[in-house]
């Protein structure tokens, strides 16, 4: 970059301003990255808890399903499962977390009404249906936490790359420019000082010659 910049005082001032901006930007990005890392590790606990909850309710739901099939016959259970047609709606909002858009999912309360008539339906089948409703809730929680976790993780990587680019490429490049401009300006000042000394020496020599000539003229006039 040093070979492409004009070594002038205005360029030096501009480079100093750029260095200040780049350093400030790197500091802001590092603070953002640290805040996101804190959010990430806090969310990891929620994600692990959601996964654990999903695993627990899934085991209970499949145990209820096996019991329902054993008592009410697989055909009856499968037939009733096909009869379910109710929609499951979730409330999802988008939050802005340090510039990162992440989903916020509110799990709706489960309706206690069955999608089929409980007449001639065994208690174990009803229990299996209820337990799988819990599985659906757990899946939604896992999806919400892990989606948020993934987006924060991606933003941490992106922010880290930007910090590295500023600290390892941009800022050192600007510092090289500043050193180059200063070296050229210092060299110019030394050359200007040397030139001024030579000019001053020549002027003094001419003045000395003029005074000597004037003195010689004055001495000749006095002798006459």
Backbone as CSV, one residue per row, in Angstrom:
resi,resn,N_x,N_y,N_z,CA_x,CA_y,CA_z,C_x,C_y,C_z
1,UNK,0.824,-1.206,0.000,0.000,0.000,0.000,0.860,1.257,0.000
2,UNK,2.102,1.172,0.608,2.931,2.356,0.720,3.311,2.914,-0.635
3,UNK,3.499,2.024,-1.637,3.879,2.493,-2.954,2.746,3.154,-3.708
4,UNK,1.525,3.039,-3.229,0.367,3.575,-3.928,-0.178,4.837,-3.268
5,UNK,0.504,5.340,-2.254,-0.010,6.495,-1.522,0.934,7.673,-1.712
6,UNK,0.366,8.845,-1.798,1.166,10.052,-1.981,1.737,10.483,-0.634
7,UNK,3.042,10.609,-0.525,3.659,10.947,0.769,3.563,12.436,1.078
8,UNK,2.361,12.866,1.433,2.135,14.267,1.778,1.584,14.349,3.190
9,UNK,1.601,15.568,3.740,1.086,15.738,5.096,-0.420,15.487,5.158
10,UNK,-1.136,15.853,4.110,-2.578,15.580,4.091,-2.835,14.078,4.062
11,UNK,-1.995,13.347,3.314,-2.132,11.886,3.287,-1.799,11.290,4.651
12,UNK,-0.828,11.881,5.357,-0.482,11.412,6.698,-1.651,11.606,7.661
13,UNK,-2.290,12.767,7.591,-3.449,13.021,8.452,-4.600,12.068,8.126
14,UNK,-4.810,11.818,6.831,-5.879,10.900,6.421,-5.583,9.481,6.899
15,UNK,-4.322,9.067,6.830,-3.945,7.723,7.274,-4.116,7.583,8.780
16,UNK,-3.781,8.627,9.523,-3.981,8.587,10.977,-5.466,8.477,11.314
17,UNK,-6.309,9.199,10.570,-7.752,9.119,10.801,-8.267,7.718,10.474
18,UNK,-7.751,7.141,9.388,-8.156,5.781,9.012,-7.716,4.776,10.062
19,UNK,-6.528,4.965,10.608,-6.038,4.062,11.645,-6.919,4.139,12.891
20,UNK,-7.311,5.352,13.255,-8.188,5.516,14.413,-9.535,4.847,14.181
21,UNK,-10.086,5.003,12.975,-11.378,4.382,12.649,-11.281,2.860,12.657
22,UNK,-10.218,2.323,12.056,-10.048,0.870,11.995,-9.837,0.284,13.380
23,UNK,-9.046,0.959,14.211,-8.813,0.465,15.577,-10.101,0.501,16.391
24,UNK,-10.870,1.603,16.247,-12.148,1.679,16.946,-13.128,0.617,16.470
25,UNK,-13.146,0.378,15.158,-14.019,-0.665,14.623,-13.645,-2.040,15.139
26,UNK,-12.338,-2.309,15.228,-11.890,-3.608,15.749,-12.305,-3.777,17.207
27,UNK,-12.194,-2.709,17.991,-12.597,-2.790,19.399,-14.096,-3.044,19.534
28,UNK,-14.889,-2.369,18.714,-16.343,-2.579,18.760,-16.703,-4.011,18.374
29,UNK,-16.050,-4.511,17.333,-16.340,-5.880,16.888,-15.926,-6.901,17.940
30,UNK,-14.832,-6.642,18.636,-14.400,-7.577,19.679,-15.388,-7.572,20.851
31,UNK,-15.900,-6.378,21.182,-16.913,-6.331,22.251,-18.185,-7.060,21.821
32,UNK,-18.571,-6.879,20.553,-19.746,-7.586,20.045,-19.513,-9.092,20.081
33,UNK,-18.323,-9.522,19.653,-18.013,-10.958,19.656,-18.038,-11.524,21.070
34,UNK,-17.472,-10.796,22.029,-17.471,-11.277,23.415,-18.891,-11.392,23.968
35,UNK,-19.737,-10.403,23.621,-21.131,-10.462,24.081,-21.860,-11.653,23.458
36,UNK,-21.613,-11.893,22.174,-22.263,-13.028,21.507,-21.771,-14.354,22.072
37,UNK,-20.492,-14.422,22.404,-19.961,-15.659,22.996,-20.645,-15.935,24.325
38,UNK,-20.864,-14.869,25.125,-21.587,-15.044,26.387,-22.997,-15.557,26.157
39,UNK,-23.693,-14.968,25.165,-25.043,-15.442,24.821,-25.005,-16.880,24.325
40,UNK,-23.984,-17.213,23.568,-23.876,-18.555,22.999,-23.779,-19.612,24.101
41,UNK,-22.873,-19.386,25.051,-22.692,-20.384,26.105,-23.890,-20.438,27.044
42,UNK,-24.557,-19.308,27.240,-25.779,-19.339,28.047,-26.869,-20.137,27.339
43,UNK,-26.921,-20.006,26.010,-27.938,-20.709,25.232,-27.626,-22.190,25.099
44,UNK,-26.351,-22.544,25.173,-25.982,-23.969,25.104,-26.681,-24.751,26.212
45,UNK,-26.754,-24.155,27.407,-27.433,-24.835,28.525,-28.909,-25.070,28.196
46,UNK,-29.551,-24.060,27.617,-30.965,-24.215,27.251,-31.133,-25.276,26.169
47,UNK,-30.188,-25.282,25.200,-30.284,-26.266,24.123,-30.112,-27.690,24.652
48,UNK,-29.174,-27.871,25.566,-28.959,-29.199,26.152,-30.172,-29.625,26.982
49,UNK,-30.743,-28.655,27.706,-31.933,-28.980,28.501,-33.106,-29.349,27.604
50,UNK,-33.251,-28.628,26.470,-34.339,-28.939,25.532,-34.140,-30.319,24.919
51,UNK,-32.905,-30.649,24.583,-32.609,-31.974,24.033,-32.902,-33.073,25.051
52,UNK,-32.523,-32.816,26.285,-32.771,-33.801,27.342,-34.269,-33.991,27.557
53,UNK,-35.002,-32.872,27.530,-36.457,-32.972,27.674,-37.064,-33.764,26.524
54,UNK,-36.605,-33.506,25.295,-37.110,-34.239,24.134,-36.841,-35.730,24.263
55,UNK,-35.625,-36.056,24.713,-35.288,-37.473,24.879,-36.193,-38.139,25.911
56,UNK,-36.451,-37.425,27.026,-37.283,-38.012,28.079,-38.715,-38.216,27.643
57,UNK,-39.318,-37.179,27.036,-40.725,-37.316,26.646,-40.876,-38.291,25.482
58,UNK,-39.853,-38.405,24.647,-39.935,-39.360,23.536,-39.958,-40.795,24.050
59,UNK,-39.110,-41.064,25.032,-39.099,-42.424,25.603,-40.452,-42.750,26.211
60,UNK,-41.012,-41.802,26.976,-42.319,-42.040,27.589,-43.412,-42.208,26.557
61,UNK,-43.349,-41.389,25.460,-44.378,-41.468,24.432,-44.326,-42.795,23.691
62,UNK,-43.137,-43.267,23.374,-43.037,-44.549,22.656,-43.416,-45.722,23.554
63,UNK,-43.143,-45.595,24.846,-43.598,-46.631,25.778,-45.133,-46.679,25.802
64,UNK,-45.762,-45.497,25.824,-47.234,-45.439,25.788,-47.760,-45.996,24.470
65,UNK,-47.060,-45.720,23.366,-47.497,-46.211,22.058,-47.439,-47.734,21.988
66,UNK,-46.350,-48.298,22.496,-46.239,-49.759,22.483,-47.335,-50.393,23.336
67,UNK,-47.623,-49.745,24.480,-48.688,-50.264,25.338,-50.044,-50.159,24.664
68,UNK,-50.289,-49.041,23.956,-51.572,-48.880,23.264,-51.741,-49.917,22.166
69,UNK,-50.672,-50.178,21.435,-50.764,-51.172,20.367,-50.984,-52.571,20.940
70,UNK,-50.397,-52.816,22.098,-50.557,-54.144,22.708,-51.981,-54.345,23.229
71,UNK,-52.584,-53.297,23.774,-53.905,-53.432,24.373,-55.033,-53.143,23.382
72,UNK,-54.832,-52.162,22.507,-55.921,-51.757,21.624,-55.728,-52.203,20.181
73,UNK,-54.670,-52.940,19.929,-54.302,-53.485,18.619,-53.639,-52.413,17.761
74,UNK,-52.597,-52.777,16.995,-51.904,-51.801,16.143,-52.828,-51.159,15.119
75,UNK,-53.781,-51.948,14.580,-54.672,-51.414,13.553,-55.530,-50.287,14.105
76,UNK,-56.038,-50.472,15.324,-56.894,-49.452,15.915,-56.113,-48.169,16.197
77,UNK,-54.880,-48.341,16.699,-54.068,-47.159,17.007,-53.706,-46.409,15.737
78,UNK,-53.277,-47.124,14.704,-52.894,-46.481,13.442,-54.092,-45.812,12.775
79,UNK,-55.239,-46.433,12.881,-56.442,-45.857,12.299,-56.799,-44.552,12.983
80,UNK,-56.678,-44.536,14.303,-56.964,-43.301,15.036,-55.914,-42.214,14.763
81,UNK,-54.665,-42.621,14.533,-53.622,-41.622,14.254,-53.872,-40.928,12.926
82,UNK,-54.437,-41.660,11.958,-54.747,-41.059,10.657,-55.930,-40.104,10.744
83,UNK,-56.735,-40.262,11.799,-57.918,-39.408,11.926,-57.569,-38.021,12.441
84,UNK,-56.382,-37.858,13.015,-55.990,-36.553,13.545,-55.723,-35.563,12.425
85,UNK,-56.357,-34.421,12.486,-56.178,-33.422,11.421,-56.022,-31.998,11.963
86,UNK,-55.862,-31.875,13.268,-55.760,-30.539,13.854,-54.398,-29.927,13.539
87,UNK,-54.388,-28.614,13.320,-53.146,-27.900,13.028,-52.435,-27.539,14.317
88,UNK,-51.127,-27.423,14.210,-50.320,-27.014,15.352,-49.628,-25.710,14.975
89,UNK,-50.081,-24.618,15.520,-49.546,-23.312,15.161,-48.631,-22.805,16.272
90,UNK,-47.585,-22.167,15.852,-46.653,-21.599,16.819,-46.541,-20.093,16.583
91,UNK,-46.187,-19.389,17.622,-45.997,-17.936,17.547,-44.496,-17.665,17.490
92,UNK,-44.012,-17.224,16.336,-42.575,-16.959,16.176,-42.349,-15.492,15.869
93,UNK,-41.445,-14.885,16.609,-41.045,-13.497,16.394,-39.552,-13.448,16.115
94,UNK,-39.116,-12.360,15.495,-37.696,-12.180,15.189,-37.121,-11.135,16.126
95,UNK,-36.087,-11.511,16.854,-35.403,-10.604,17.771,-34.075,-10.149,17.170
96,UNK,-33.649,-8.955,17.554,-32.362,-8.429,17.118,-31.403,-8.501,18.302
97,UNK,-30.447,-9.422,18.205,-29.500,-9.642,19.290,-28.109,-9.217,18.831
98,UNK,-27.695,-8.006,19.228,-26.394,-7.454,18.816,-26.248,-7.478,17.294
99,UNK,-27.327,-7.123,16.609,-27.289,-7.088,15.155,-27.574,-8.414,14.485
100,UNK,-27.853,-9.457,15.260,-28.141,-10.785,14.714,-29.641,-11.044,14.840
101,UNK,-30.265,-11.385,13.748,-31.690,-11.702,13.777,-31.872,-13.167,14.157
102,UNK,-32.515,-13.388,15.301,-32.716,-14.745,15.810,-34.202,-14.954,16.083
103,UNK,-34.666,-16.197,15.953,-36.092,-16.456,16.190,-36.408,-16.594,17.675
104,UNK,-37.571,-16.116,18.042,-38.097,-16.330,19.379,-39.428,-17.059,19.228
105,UNK,-39.457,-18.318,19.645,-40.629,-19.164,19.441,-41.358,-19.345,20.762
106,UNK,-42.616,-19.006,20.767,-43.476,-19.230,21.926,-44.306,-20.487,21.677
107,UNK,-44.091,-21.480,22.523,-44.804,-22.752,22.362,-46.234,-22.581,22.854
108,UNK,-47.217,-22.817,22.010,-48.614,-22.649,22.439,-49.032,-23.739,23.418
109,UNK,-50.012,-23.407,24.225,-50.538,-24.406,25.148,-51.301,-25.472,24.374
110,UNK,-51.102,-26.703,24.812,-51.781,-27.803,24.127,-53.261,-27.815,24.485
111,UNK,-54.042,-28.024,23.484,-55.472,-28.187,23.736,-55.728,-29.578,24.283
112,UNK,-56.581,-29.649,25.217,-56.902,-30.944,25.824,-57.930,-31.727,25.033
113,UNK,-58.537,-31.075,24.032,-59.561,-31.764,23.242,-58.904,-32.737,22.281
114,UNK,-59.419,-33.940,22.196,-58.868,-34.943,21.285,-59.403,-34.717,19.887
115,UNK,-58.604,-35.125,18.908,-59.045,-34.988,17.526,-59.935,-36.148,17.106
116,UNK,-60.214,-37.035,18.047,-61.105,-38.159,17.753,-62.011,-38.383,18.966
117,UNK,-63.085,-39.088,18.751,-64.031,-39.351,19.829,-63.448,-40.394,20.781
118,UNK,-63.498,-40.135,22.090,-62.939,-41.094,23.045,-63.780,-42.346,23.222
119,UNK,-64.945,-42.362,22.593,-65.794,-43.554,22.702,-65.119,-44.716,21.965
120,UNK,-65.083,-45.838,22.633,-64.474,-47.056,22.088,-62.966,-46.907,21.854
121,UNK,-62.344,-45.923,22.490,-60.891,-45.755,22.400,-60.298,-46.078,23.764
122,UNK,-59.296,-46.929,23.765,-58.696,-47.341,25.021,-57.959,-46.208,25.717
123,UNK,-57.829,-46.328,27.031,-57.146,-45.297,27.816,-55.678,-45.186,27.426
124,UNK,-55.066,-46.308,27.069,-53.650,-46.280,26.689,-53.438,-45.528,25.368
125,UNK,-54.381,-45.645,24.463,-54.277,-44.901,23.199,-54.414,-43.403,23.450
126,UNK,-55.342,-43.036,24.319,-55.502,-41.621,24.668,-54.228,-41.085,25.336
127,UNK,-53.637,-41.922,26.206,-52.407,-41.505,26.876,-51.263,-41.345,25.874
128,UNK,-51.209,-42.257,24.906,-50.156,-42.156,23.885,-50.333,-40.875,23.071
129,UNK,-51.563,-40.542,22.747,-51.821,-39.310,22.005,-51.384,-38.082,22.799
130,UNK,-51.685,-38.104,24.087,-51.292,-36.979,24.954,-49.775,-36.878,25.056
131,UNK,-49.116,-38.031,25.201,-47.649,-38.024,25.345,-46.963,-37.529,24.074
132,UNK,-47.499,-37.879,22.920,-46.885,-37.420,21.679,-47.141,-35.930,21.441
133,UNK,-48.196,-35.400,22.060,-48.365,-33.953,22.045,-47.213,-33.275,22.776
134,UNK,-46.757,-33.899,23.864,-45.591,-33.384,24.587,-44.327,-33.476,23.768
135,UNK,-44.227,-34.549,22.950,-43.064,-34.685,22.059,-43.029,-33.545,21.054
136,UNK,-44.198,-33.186,20.530,-44.272,-32.093,19.555,-43.820,-30.779,20.177
137,UNK,-44.244,-30.527,21.403,-43.806,-29.319,22.097,-42.290,-29.315,22.278
138,UNK,-41.749,-30.461,22.670,-40.306,-30.556,22.900,-39.525,-30.344,21.599
139,UNK,-40.044,-30.837,20.496,-39.387,-30.646,19.204,-39.342,-29.173,18.833
140,UNK,-40.438,-28.471,19.079,-40.480,-27.033,18.777,-39.460,-26.283,19.630
141,UNK,-39.338,-26.646,20.907,-38.359,-25.988,21.767,-36.934,-26.247,21.280
142,UNK,-36.657,-27.476,20.897,-35.319,-27.809,20.387,-35.028,-27.030,19.117
143,UNK,-36.018,-26.972,18.226,-35.819,-26.245,16.966,-35.535,-24.772,17.224
144,UNK,-36.271,-24.164,18.168,-36.075,-22.750,18.460,-34.707,-22.466,19.053
145,UNK,-34.292,-23.252,20.051,-33.008,-23.003,20.710,-31.830,-23.310,19.785
146,UNK,-31.918,-24.391,19.023,-30.784,-24.758,18.168,-30.667,-23.851,16.952
147,UNK,-31.791,-23.345,16.448,-31.715,-22.370,15.349,-31.062,-21.088,15.836
148,UNK,-31.458,-20.645,17.001,-30.856,-19.435,17.593,-29.375,-19.655,17.877
149,UNK,-29.052,-20.822,18.377,-27.659,-21.159,18.680,-26.814,-21.170,17.414
150,UNK,-27.354,-21.732,16.348,-26.603,-21.813,15.089,-26.361,-20.431,14.504
151,UNK,-27.359,-19.574,14.538,-27.187,-18.230,13.968,-26.193,-17.405,14.775
152,UNK,-26.223,-17.533,16.090,-25.254,-16.812,16.920,-23.852,-17.332,16.639
153,UNK,-23.715,-18.658,16.506,-22.410,-19.236,16.205,-21.862,-18.755,14.876
154,UNK,-22.729,-18.659,13.871,-22.301,-18.162,12.566,-21.858,-16.706,12.650
155,UNK,-22.590,-15.906,13.439,-22.223,-14.493,13.578,-20.904,-14.345,14.333
156,UNK,-20.644,-15.216,15.304,-19.367,-15.179,16.018,-18.214,-15.450,15.058
157,UNK,-18.377,-16.438,14.183,-17.335,-16.734,13.196,-17.128,-15.555,12.250
158,UNK,-18.234,-14.966,11.785,-18.146,-13.841,10.856,-17.458,-12.644,11.518
159,UNK,-17.843,-12.373,12.775,-17.239,-11.245,13.487,-15.764,-11.485,13.751
160,UNK,-15.402,-12.725,14.082,-13.992,-13.056,14.314,-13.173,-12.858,13.048
161,UNK,-13.739,-13.235,11.903,-13.014,-13.026,10.633,-12.796,-11.539,10.367
162,UNK,-13.796,-10.724,10.685,-13.655,-9.279,10.477,-12.599,-8.689,11.410
163,UNK,-12.594,-9.140,12.664,-11.581,-8.662,13.611,-10.189,-9.043,13.133
164,UNK,-10.031,-10.286,12.696,-8.726,-10.737,12.210,-8.284,-9.953,10.985
165,UNK,-9.233,-9.664,10.088,-8.891,-8.891,8.885,-8.422,-7.496,9.260
166,UNK,-9.104,-6.867,10.229,-8.700,-5.530,10.653,-7.347,-5.552,11.355
167,UNK,-7.171,-6.492,12.280,-5.952,-6.509,13.095,-4.737,-7.044,12.343
168,UNK,-4.955,-7.933,11.384,-3.823,-8.570,10.707,-3.544,-8.016,9.314
169,UNK,-4.513,-7.329,8.721,-4.330,-6.831,7.351,-4.491,-5.314,7.273
170,UNK,-5.671,-4.837,7.662,-5.995,-3.415,7.459,-5.121,-2.513,8.322
171,UNK,-5.120,-2.757,9.639,-4.367,-1.885,10.551,-2.867,-1.929,10.265
172,UNK,-2.248,-3.113,10.100,-0.818,-3.111,9.746,-0.531,-2.394,8.426
173,UNK,-1.444,-2.501,7.457,-1.255,-1.798,6.188,-1.262,-0.294,6.367
174,UNK,-2.195,0.204,7.186,-2.254,1.648,7.441,-1.004,2.099,8.197
175,UNK,-0.562,1.281,9.157,0.651,1.629,9.901,1.870,1.676,8.980
176,UNK,1.927,0.767,8.007,3.007,0.821,7.020,2.952,2.109,6.211
177,UNK,1.738,2.515,5.841,1.578,3.769,5.094,2.090,4.949,5.909
178,UNK,1.724,4.967,7.194,2.148,6.077,8.059,3.665,6.107,8.184
179,UNK,4.274,4.935,8.376,5.740,4.892,8.476,6.391,5.344,7.172
180,UNK,5.822,4.930,6.037,6.371,5.328,4.739,6.282,6.845,4.542
181,UNK,5.110,7.402,4.843,4.930,8.851,4.656,5.873,9.621,5.572
182,UNK,5.968,9.179,6.834,6.849,9.869,7.766,8.309,9.808,7.319
183,UNK,8.728,8.639,6.824,10.115,8.521,6.374,10.395,9.445,5.195
184,UNK,9.448,9.538,4.252,9.628,10.428,3.102,9.638,11.886,3.544
185,UNK,8.694,12.250,4.421,8.639,13.633,4.900,9.893,14.000,5.690
186,UNK,10.391,13.061,6.517,11.617,13.320,7.273,12.805,13.497,6.328
187,UNK,12.852,12.645,5.294,13.932,12.762,4.321,13.861,14.109,3.599
188,UNK,12.663,14.527,3.258,12.499,15.822,2.599,12.935,16.966,3.520
189,UNK,12.594,16.859,4.807,12.994,17.903,5.751,14.519,17.957,5.890
190,UNK,15.151,16.772,5.922,16.614,16.761,6.015,17.242,17.372,4.767
191,UNK,16.684,16.996,3.588,17.209,17.556,2.338,16.988,19.067,2.277
192,UNK,15.789,19.507,2.734,15.509,20.940,2.728,16.448,21.681,3.674
193,UNK,16.717,21.081,4.837,17.639,21.703,5.786,19.050,21.784,5.235
194,UNK,19.484,20.702,4.568,20.823,20.704,3.966,20.922,21.749,2.864
195,UNK,19.836,21.853,2.062,19.833,22.850,0.983,19.876,24.262,1.546
196,UNK,19.116,24.495,2.607,19.109,25.813,3.230,20.489,26.171,3.784
197,UNK,21.179,25.196,4.348,22.518,25.457,4.880,23.484,25.826,3.753
198,UNK,23.372,25.115,2.617,24.248,25.424,1.492,23.975,26.825,0.953
199,UNK,22.670,27.153,0.832,22.306,28.481,0.339,22.819,29.552,1.301
200,UNK,22.625,29.296,2.593,23.084,30.256,3.594,24.589,30.431,3.538
201,UNK,25.298,29.284,3.337,26.763,29.359,3.256,27.201,30.155,2.036
202,UNK,26.509,29.955,0.910,26.859,30.704,-0.305,26.599,32.196,-0.114
203,UNK,25.444,32.503,0.519,25.116,33.909,0.748,26.167,34.553,1.647
204,UNK,26.558,33.843,2.693,27.559,34.386,3.600,28.896,34.561,2.902
205,UNK,29.230,33.584,2.002,30.502,33.703,1.270,30.481,34.904,0.353
206,UNK,29.351,35.125,-0.340,29.238,36.279,-1.227,29.300,37.579,-0.439
207,UNK,28.630,37.592,0.714,28.668,38.787,1.550,30.088,39.079,2.035
208,UNK,30.805,38.003,2.344,32.186,38.164,2.799,33.065,38.713,1.688
209,UNK,32.848,38.172,0.460,33.618,38.674,-0.679,33.293,40.137,-0.948
210,UNK,31.959,40.453,-0.829,31.566,41.846,-1.078,32.201,42.778,-0.055
211,UNK,32.250,42.367,1.211,32.856,43.201,2.240,34.347,43.342,2.025
212,UNK,34.995,42.244,1.568,36.436,42.301,1.319,36.741,43.232,0.155
213,UNK,35.891,43.133,-0.890,36.099,44.016,-2.047,35.889,45.463,-1.663
214,UNK,34.876,45.714,-0.849,34.583,47.080,-0.422,35.723,47.628,0.445
215,UNK,36.253,46.722,1.265,37.367,47.157,2.116,38.596,47.481,1.297
216,UNK,38.842,46.667,0.267,40.016,46.908,-0.593,39.849,48.214,-1.335
217,UNK,38.644,48.499,-1.793,38.382,49.751,-2.528,38.594,50.945,-1.601
218,UNK,38.105,50.840,-0.405,38.247,51.924,0.555,39.711,52.158,0.896
219,UNK,40.533,51.102,1.005,41.929,51.206,1.337,42.689,51.876,0.190
220,UNK,42.341,51.544,-1.085,43.006,52.150,-2.249,42.700,53.618,-2.333
221,UNK,41.499,54.015,-2.042,41.114,55.427,-2.099,41.886,56.227,-1.050
222,UNK,42.098,55.671,0.091,42.820,56.346,1.171,44.282,56.536,0.818
223,UNK,44.885,55.573,0.108,46.295,55.677,-0.280,46.512,56.781,-1.292
224,UNK,45.584,57.004,-2.156,45.689,58.095,-3.152,45.646,59.442,-2.456
